[in-house]
């Protein structure tokens, strides 16, 4: 029975990987096909006549490199600012229980119920008053507003998972609150910080609606806005260059995840508290 159960787990894992990998594989296959082959009624996984013309057309028609750099700057800035704000706030809300903290936590959860499209007009008016429309700084502020509530809620769970006994033991050894926070608690929160960074980065990297509203100047367009330009005025997409550009747009997220995925392991606290 144990072998059968393990075999079922492997089958489920393979099915899950295939389910996640199918869009990426099909995107890669489409990017290498000619327009004639893409219009074939019997599509194939492997291109009969692979070509790099779609990649050349994608780079030749649009400023993919420049828009990717701008998206990268916005995503990294959003990630760092989100962690800098949410980490101390999450620690305070998780460790110091009060009616105000409970109300703030409740408001964070309630704010996720409403669609974010409701705040587009107020945000735009604020950015216009600050002269931040069509600037990457304004888009970073909008993205931080977008991801901060969930990041704050997520980090609270990681803070609560850190036993209070560790801080108390550090206090007994003569460490102050800040010393205990920096030397004991902060290292154990590394998986939560990395998860928050990853969430904020991907959310900002893929975000389209706020960027469409805030960035009126085509010269500061981010990558999602550039990808839209491969679609014609009547909604007809140039599938080859669009697939090539979309495939390239997935690379930074994959690289970012590959760099920090080791820090996502949650076993850092194993054995930290005895008996």
Buried (B, 14 or more C-beta within 10 A) or exposed (E): EEEEEEEEEEEEEEEEEEEEEEEEEEBBBBBBBBEEBBEEEEEEEEBEEEBEBBBEBBBEBBBBEBBBEBBBBBBBBBBBBBBEBBBEBBBBBBBEEEEEBEEBBEEBEEBEEEEBEEBBEEBBEBBEEEEBBBBBEBBBBBBBBBBBBBBBBBBBEBBEBBEEEBBEBBBEEEBEEEEBBEEBBBEBBBBBBBBBBBBBBBBBBBBEEBBBBBBEEEEBBBBBBBBEBBEEEEEEEBBBBBBBBBBBBBEBBEEBEEEBEEBEEEEEBEEEEEE
